[in-house]
Each structure stands twice: as structure tokens, then as C-alpha cells.
Amino acid sequence: MKVKVTLKFRGREMAHTEYGFQVVQKFLTDIAGYGHQDFEPKLIGRGITVMITPLPRNKRAKTPQVVEGELVSAAPQPRTDNSPPTAPVPIGRSPRPQPGVTRPDSFFNNPFAQLEISR
């Protein structure tokens, strides 16, 4: 079963498609243990499209989420200290900025802040 992955651009985002290609390449490296791309990502219309084919079960990585030698587990780790638990962060929306509090970056929730740009 092949999977089609598409990253859509809206409005002025088309002026910076290089960020979209970086996001797609990062996604492809993150899922390398599960599958491989059939062809290089292509800009078609207002979106970047790539087809992904899953690896056979015997060739898939047993633990594909290894970050710098550490195993990243999806299961919550048991707490060893007696500090109070932290509140879960809701997914999808970031908290509203407080009035009078300034942030060093120009956007409150900038999804491209972590990307490297090579010129």
C-alpha cells in the first residue's frame, strides 16, 4: 500500500517553498525506519507531493525512534522524584500570549523557527 504525502501552501507561503521542502525532507528522514520515498518530492501546483512505500515487516526498524543513541519511548516514564506533576500541554493550539510580555522572536508560534536555511 503506497501512501501519498502532500504539504499544501496557502497564500504567501508559495513565496518560500524551500521551507516546505525542508519540512518534507525532515519528515522523510524521521520515517526512514518504516518506509522509503518512491521519488523526490515535487512541487505540483500549490503543494509538495511525495509517494512513500512501506518497508516489509521483516525489514522495518524495531525501534525507529532513536535520537542520538537514546531510545525515545512513546510510553510515559515512571516518576522518580516527588515534584508535583506538570499539566499536559494541549495539542493543536498554543496558549495566548500574555499582555505586556514580549518574546524575542517576531511570531508567537513560528513553526519554521527550528529550520536551517542554507543560502
C-alpha positions as CSV (number, residue, x, y, z in Angstrom):
1,M,0.0,0.0,0.0
2,K,1.6,3.3,-1.1
3,V,0.9,6.5,0.8
4,K,0.8,9.9,-0.9
5,V,2.0,12.8,1.3
6,T,1.2,16.3,0.3
7,L,2.2,19.6,2.0
8,K,-0.2,22.4,0.9
9,F,0.8,26.0,0.7
10,R,-1.7,28.8,1.3
11,G,-1.4,32.4,0.1
12,R,2.0,34.0,0.5
13,E,3.5,30.7,1.7
14,M,4.2,30.0,-2.0
15,A,7.0,32.6,-1.9
16,H,9.0,30.3,0.5
17,T,8.7,26.8,-0.9
18,E,12.2,26.0,0.3
19,Y,10.9,25.8,3.9
20,G,8.3,23.3,2.7
21,F,11.0,21.1,1.1
22,Q,12.9,21.2,4.4
23,V,9.9,20.0,6.3
24,V,9.2,17.2,3.9
25,Q,12.9,16.1,4.0
26,K,12.8,16.1,7.8
27,F,9.6,14.0,7.7
28,L,11.2,11.5,5.3
29,T,14.3,11.1,7.5
30,D,12.0,10.6,10.5
31,I,10.1,7.8,8.9
32,A,13.1,6.1,7.2
33,G,12.8,3.1,9.5
34,Y,9.2,2.5,8.3
35,G,9.4,3.2,4.6
36,H,11.1,4.9,1.7
37,Q,10.2,7.5,-0.9
38,D,9.4,6.4,-4.4
39,F,10.6,9.6,-6.0
40,E,12.0,13.0,-4.9
41,P,9.4,15.5,-3.5
42,K,7.9,17.6,-6.4
43,L,6.2,20.9,-6.3
44,I,2.9,20.4,-8.1
45,G,0.5,23.4,-8.1
46,R,0.3,24.7,-4.5
47,G,1.7,21.6,-2.8
48,I,4.7,19.4,-2.4
49,T,3.9,15.8,-3.2
50,V,5.8,12.6,-2.5
51,M,4.8,8.9,-2.6
52,I,6.0,6.6,0.3
53,T,6.2,2.8,0.1
54,P,6.3,1.0,3.5
55,L,9.1,-1.4,4.1
56,P,8.3,-5.1,4.5
57,R,7.7,-6.1,8.1
58,N,10.9,-8.0,8.4
59,K,13.0,-5.0,7.2
60,R,11.3,-2.4,9.3
61,A,13.3,-0.9,12.2
62,K,12.4,-2.5,15.5
63,T,12.8,0.9,17.3
64,P,13.0,3.6,14.6
65,Q,12.7,6.4,17.1
66,V,16.4,6.5,18.3
67,V,17.7,10.0,18.9
68,E,21.4,10.4,19.4
69,G,21.9,7.0,20.9
70,E,18.9,7.3,23.3
71,L,15.7,5.3,22.8
72,V,12.6,7.6,22.6
73,S,9.7,5.8,24.1
74,A,6.0,6.7,23.5
75,A,5.1,5.3,26.9
76,P,5.2,7.7,29.8
77,Q,8.2,7.1,32.1
78,P,7.7,6.5,35.8
79,R,8.4,9.4,38.0
80,T,11.4,9.1,40.3
81,D,11.2,12.4,42.1
82,N,8.5,13.8,44.4
83,S,7.8,17.0,42.5
84,P,4.2,17.8,41.5
85,P,3.1,16.6,38.1
86,T,3.1,19.2,35.3
87,A,-0.1,20.0,33.4
88,P,-0.4,18.4,30.0
89,V,0.1,20.8,27.0
90,P,-3.0,20.8,24.7
91,I,-2.2,19.8,21.2
92,G,-3.2,22.0,18.3
93,R,-3.4,25.4,19.9
94,S,-0.7,27.3,21.7
95,P,-1.6,29.4,24.7
96,R,-2.4,33.0,24.1
97,P,0.4,35.5,24.8
98,Q,0.0,37.5,27.9
99,P,-0.4,41.2,27.5
100,G,2.8,43.1,28.1
101,V,5.0,40.0,27.8
102,T,7.4,40.3,24.8
103,R,9.1,37.4,23.1
104,P,12.4,37.6,21.4
105,D,11.1,36.3,18.1
106,S,8.6,38.1,15.9
107,F,6.0,35.4,15.8
108,F,4.4,33.7,18.8
109,N,4.1,30.3,17.3
110,N,6.6,30.1,14.4
111,P,6.8,26.5,13.0
112,F,9.9,27.3,11.0
113,A,12.0,28.7,13.9
114,Q,14.0,25.4,14.1
115,L,14.8,25.1,10.4
116,E,18.2,25.8,9.0
117,I,18.4,27.9,5.8
118,S,21.4,27.5,3.5
119,R,21.9,30.3,1.0
